């Protein structure tokens, strides 16, 4: 779908859902920028789209240059014995807006609209050998109306149906253990990233749309020059701004600078 149609759809859905679904938005807290009180909840364990546990190897974040590529800009930088990885939010990052998941909760047959080029972008990283961590504030406690799927099951199904990489040895899906808002979301995401780093994942690139994404990625030590933010908070706090409604132009400009991961990396 062309970017202009995405923009029109986005505006129409936001204006309609503001009236009809605002109470539901507040109650489930899948939008990452809402505020609330209360201590941060512990993160759920890393998971592939149908089970738990991130892949393992060794150590934490890496430096990046202004293009978001690792500092050497060569394949050698991704062949150090660590497991290079990327992290991406889902709502309003891979989907067109937070409202898309709200509509899926209300009707399990609804297919959330993907941002243009999102699956191709994430798939390209997977093909280069990067572990993909899908990190979302969607709660494990949510049940989808009509299909009785859990939020995890509905999310995993959407990723698979939209051709995102879901190989359980190369991807992880982490959802919030409970409903949370605001600062709690940032704390949960930061801890989930640090848990992944403790198992050996090295997050070289990060994708998001919310201030909580920006804060969590910074807490985990992911370089700002490798943190790509789309939407109204694009470019905030020194992150890399993604213009427009989709990922196509970013992928075309950025992916040639991304080093491949060594197949024989140990």
Backbone torsions as a table, in degrees:
resi	resn	phi	psi	omega
1	UNK	NA	130.8	-179.5
2	UNK	-60.8	154.2	-175.5
3	UNK	-61.5	-33.0	179.8
4	UNK	-64.3	-39.1	177.4
5	UNK	-66.7	-36.5	176.4
6	UNK	-60.0	-45.0	-177.4
7	UNK	-63.0	-42.9	179.3
8	UNK	-63.5	-47.5	178.2
9	UNK	-57.4	-43.8	-178.1
10	UNK	-60.1	-46.3	-178.9
11	UNK	-65.3	-41.2	-179.7
12	UNK	-63.3	-44.5	-177.4
13	UNK	-67.8	-39.3	-179.4
14	UNK	-63.8	-45.4	-176.9
15	UNK	-66.6	-39.6	179.1
16	UNK	-68.1	-46.9	-175.5
17	UNK	-71.8	-21.8	178.7
18	UNK	-57.3	-39.5	-179.3
19	UNK	-83.9	-45.8	-170.6
20	UNK	-79.2	-33.4	-168.8
21	UNK	-121.4	8.6	-179.0
22	UNK	-56.9	-43.6	179.0
23	UNK	-61.2	-38.7	179.2
24	UNK	-67.3	-37.0	178.2
25	UNK	-58.2	-45.4	-178.5
26	UNK	-68.3	-34.4	-174.3
27	UNK	-74.4	-33.1	-177.5
28	UNK	-96.4	-19.8	174.2
29	UNK	63.7	35.0	177.6
30	UNK	-82.1	-15.7	171.6
31	UNK	-76.3	128.7	-169.9
32	UNK	-79.3	-6.0	-173.7
33	UNK	-106.1	3.7	177.6
34	UNK	-69.9	156.1	-179.0
35	UNK	-112.2	149.8	179.5
36	UNK	-162.2	166.3	177.1
37	UNK	-101.3	166.9	177.0
38	UNK	116.4	152.1	-177.9
39	UNK	-69.3	151.2	178.0
40	UNK	-65.9	141.1	178.0
41	UNK	-85.4	152.1	177.1
42	UNK	-66.9	149.8	-179.1
43	UNK	-73.3	154.1	169.9
44	UNK	-73.6	160.7	177.7
45	UNK	-69.7	153.7	177.6
46	UNK	-59.2	147.5	-176.8
47	UNK	-150.3	145.6	167.9
48	UNK	-78.7	173.6	-172.5
49	UNK	-60.5	-5.6	176.8
50	UNK	-136.4	1.6	-179.6
51	UNK	-148.3	-159.1	-177.4
52	UNK	-125.6	159.7	172.1
53	UNK	103.9	115.7	174.7
54	UNK	-74.3	159.6	175.5
55	UNK	-68.5	155.7	-179.8
56	UNK	-112.8	156.8	157.5
57	UNK	-163.6	-128.8	-166.4
58	UNK	-144.5	121.9	160.0
59	UNK	99.0	-177.3	-167.5
60	UNK	-110.0	-162.6	-168.6
61	UNK	-47.8	162.7	179.9
62	UNK	-129.3	153.6	179.3
63	UNK	-69.1	154.9	178.8
64	UNK	-139.6	151.9	176.1
65	UNK	-90.1	-172.6	-172.0
66	UNK	-69.2	-17.1	177.8
67	UNK	-84.7	-9.5	-175.4
68	UNK	93.2	-4.8	177.6
69	UNK	-78.2	158.0	176.9
70	UNK	-63.5	160.0	-163.5
71	UNK	-59.3	-32.6	-179.3
72	UNK	-80.9	-22.0	-179.6
73	UNK	69.4	17.6	-179.2
74	UNK	-127.6	165.1	179.3
75	UNK	-61.5	-26.7	-179.3
76	UNK	-58.9	-29.0	-178.8
77	UNK	-69.4	-17.2	178.3
78	UNK	-105.1	16.4	-176.2
79	UNK	-125.6	43.9	-171.1
80	UNK	-101.3	6.5	-176.8
81	UNK	93.5	-7.8	173.5
82	UNK	-91.0	172.8	176.1
83	UNK	-106.2	98.3	176.2
84	UNK	-60.1	143.0	-176.6
85	UNK	-147.4	162.4	168.8
86	UNK	-123.2	156.3	173.8
87	UNK	-123.3	139.4	176.1
88	UNK	-139.5	136.3	167.9
89	UNK	-69.6	168.9	179.0
90	UNK	-112.0	-61.4	-173.8
91	UNK	-68.0	124.0	-178.8
92	UNK	68.0	6.0	172.6
93	UNK	-111.0	-57.9	173.8
94	UNK	-90.4	-29.6	173.7
95	UNK	-96.9	167.5	-174.9
96	UNK	-71.3	-30.3	179.9
97	UNK	-162.9	166.9	174.2
98	UNK	-60.3	-31.9	-177.1
99	UNK	-61.6	-24.9	-178.5
100	UNK	-60.9	-42.9	-180.0
101	UNK	-73.1	-34.1	176.8
102	UNK	-59.8	-42.0	178.0
103	UNK	-66.3	-34.3	177.5
104	UNK	-69.6	-36.4	176.9
105	UNK	-62.0	-42.5	-179.1
106	UNK	-70.0	-28.9	-179.3
107	UNK	-146.4	103.0	-174.7
108	UNK	-61.1	-16.0	178.7
109	UNK	-85.3	-9.2	179.9
110	UNK	-71.7	136.6	-178.8
111	UNK	-103.7	104.5	-179.3
112	UNK	-55.1	138.8	-177.8
113	UNK	-75.9	128.4	178.1
114	UNK	-82.7	140.2	170.7
115	UNK	-62.7	140.1	-177.1
116	UNK	-57.6	126.3	176.0
117	UNK	84.3	1.6	-175.8
118	UNK	-64.3	-49.9	-178.0
119	UNK	-64.1	-38.7	179.6
120	UNK	-65.2	-39.1	178.7
121	UNK	-63.3	-52.2	-177.5
122	UNK	-67.1	-37.1	177.5
123	UNK	-62.7	-35.8	179.1
124	UNK	-64.5	-40.4	176.0
125	UNK	-61.5	-43.2	-180.0
126	UNK	-62.4	-41.0	179.4
127	UNK	-66.0	-27.7	176.4
128	UNK	-78.9	-6.1	175.7
129	UNK	104.1	6.2	-178.9
130	UNK	-81.3	138.6	170.1
131	UNK	-72.0	138.9	-178.8
132	UNK	-110.6	120.7	174.4
133	UNK	-105.5	113.9	172.3
134	UNK	-88.2	113.1	-174.0
135	UNK	-119.9	110.8	-172.2
136	UNK	-129.2	152.7	174.8
137	UNK	-86.1	1.9	172.4
138	UNK	-56.5	139.9	-174.3
139	UNK	-93.8	141.0	174.5
140	UNK	-62.4	-17.7	-176.1
141	UNK	-81.8	-12.1	-175.4
142	UNK	-77.6	137.8	172.1
143	UNK	-117.2	136.2	-176.3
144	UNK	-85.7	131.0	-178.8
145	UNK	-70.7	137.9	176.2
146	UNK	95.6	-40.8	179.7
147	UNK	-107.7	-14.1	-177.0
148	UNK	58.1	23.6	174.4
149	UNK	-75.2	151.6	167.5
150	UNK	-75.0	164.4	176.5
151	UNK	-58.6	-37.9	177.9
152	UNK	-61.7	-47.3	-178.1
153	UNK	-64.5	-42.1	180.0
154	UNK	-66.7	-39.2	178.9
155	UNK	-66.8	-45.9	-180.0
156	UNK	-61.7	-39.8	179.6
157	UNK	-65.0	-43.0	-179.7
158	UNK	-62.7	-44.8	179.0
159	UNK	-58.9	-45.1	-178.6
160	UNK	-67.0	-44.2	-177.8
161	UNK	-67.1	-24.4	179.6
162	UNK	-98.9	12.5	173.0
163	UNK	66.6	29.7	168.5
164	UNK	-76.5	151.9	176.4
165	UNK	-64.5	132.6	-178.5
166	UNK	-134.8	11.8	178.0
167	UNK	-55.5	120.5	-175.6
168	UNK	-63.5	-17.4	177.0
169	UNK	-87.7	-10.6	-175.3
170	UNK	-123.9	-4.5	-178.5
171	UNK	-137.6	157.6	174.0
172	UNK	-136.8	146.6	175.8
173	UNK	-123.2	119.1	-179.0
174	UNK	-119.6	122.2	175.6
175	UNK	-111.1	157.2	177.0
176	UNK	-67.5	141.7	-177.5
177	UNK	-71.3	-18.6	-179.0
178	UNK	-152.7	174.1	176.7
179	UNK	-68.2	131.5	179.4
180	UNK	-149.9	159.9	-177.0
181	UNK	-137.1	161.7	168.0
182	UNK	52.4	-128.4	-175.6
183	UNK	-59.6	-30.1	178.2
184	UNK	-62.7	-36.5	178.6
185	UNK	-64.7	-45.6	179.6
186	UNK	-60.8	-43.7	179.9
187	UNK	-63.6	-41.8	179.4
188	UNK	-63.7	-44.4	-178.6
189	UNK	-67.6	-41.4	179.2
190	UNK	-61.1	-42.9	-179.7
191	UNK	-66.7	-39.1	178.0
192	UNK	-61.7	-39.2	177.8
193	UNK	-66.2	-42.8	179.3
194	UNK	-67.4	-33.4	173.7
195	UNK	-63.0	-41.8	177.0
196	UNK	-63.1	-41.0	177.4
197	UNK	-62.7	-36.0	179.7
198	UNK	-65.6	-26.3	177.5
199	UNK	-85.5	-7.2	176.8
200	UNK	115.8	1.2	177.2
201	UNK	-76.5	138.7	177.1
202	UNK	-118.1	107.0	-173.9
203	UNK	-81.1	104.8	-178.0
204	UNK	-88.1	-25.7	-177.6
205	UNK	-142.7	148.0	-177.8
206	UNK	-140.0	143.8	-177.9
207	UNK	-130.7	136.7	179.1
208	UNK	-167.3	-172.5	179.5
209	UNK	-140.4	-16.2	-170.2
210	UNK	-108.2	160.5	176.2
211	UNK	-64.0	-29.9	176.7
212	UNK	-68.2	-32.9	173.7
213	UNK	-63.8	-48.7	-179.1
214	UNK	-56.9	-48.0	-178.6
215	UNK	-64.9	-43.5	-178.9
216	UNK	-65.7	-42.7	-179.7
217	UNK	-64.7	-38.5	178.0
218	UNK	-66.3	-41.7	178.7
219	UNK	-60.4	-33.9	-179.4
220	UNK	-82.7	-0.9	175.9
221	UNK	83.9	16.6	177.9
222	UNK	-77.8	127.9	-175.8
223	UNK	-59.2	142.4	178.1
224	UNK	-60.8	-35.2	-179.1
225	UNK	-70.0	-9.9	177.0
226	UNK	-115.4	13.8	179.6
227	UNK	-108.6	111.3	-173.4
228	UNK	-105.0	119.8	-174.8
229	UNK	-119.3	130.4	179.4
230	UNK	-111.7	155.2	177.2
231	UNK	94.8	-159.8	-171.2
232	UNK	-66.8	-20.1	179.9
233	UNK	-100.7	11.7	-179.2
234	UNK	-55.8	128.2	176.8
235	UNK	84.8	-5.1	-179.4
236	UNK	-68.0	150.2	177.4
237	UNK	59.0	25.4	177.5
238	UNK	85.4	8.9	177.9
239	UNK	-75.7	171.3	179.1
240	UNK	-88.0	121.6	-177.9
241	UNK	-80.1	133.3	173.3
242	UNK	-105.4	117.4	-178.3
243	UNK	-83.3	150.9	174.6
244	UNK	84.8	-167.2	-173.4
245	UNK	-103.5	-3.6	-175.6
246	UNK	-139.2	-175.7	-172.5
247	UNK	-110.9	3.6	-171.9
248	UNK	-63.7	-51.7	-177.5
249	UNK	-65.1	-39.0	177.3
250	UNK	-60.4	-46.8	-179.4
251	UNK	-59.5	-42.9	-178.9
252	UNK	-64.2	-38.1	-177.8
253	UNK	-81.9	-34.5	-170.2
254	UNK	-92.9	-42.2	-171.1
255	UNK	-59.0	-33.8	178.0
256	UNK	-60.9	-20.2	-180.0
257	UNK	-90.7	-4.1	-175.9
258	UNK	-87.2	121.1	-179.5
259	UNK	-72.9	144.2	176.3
260	UNK	-74.7	152.7	177.4
261	UNK	-87.9	138.9	-179.1
262	UNK	-64.4	132.6	177.7
263	UNK	-65.6	-30.2	-175.8
264	UNK	-99.7	19.7	-178.7
265	UNK	-63.7	134.2	-179.5
266	UNK	-125.0	NA	NA
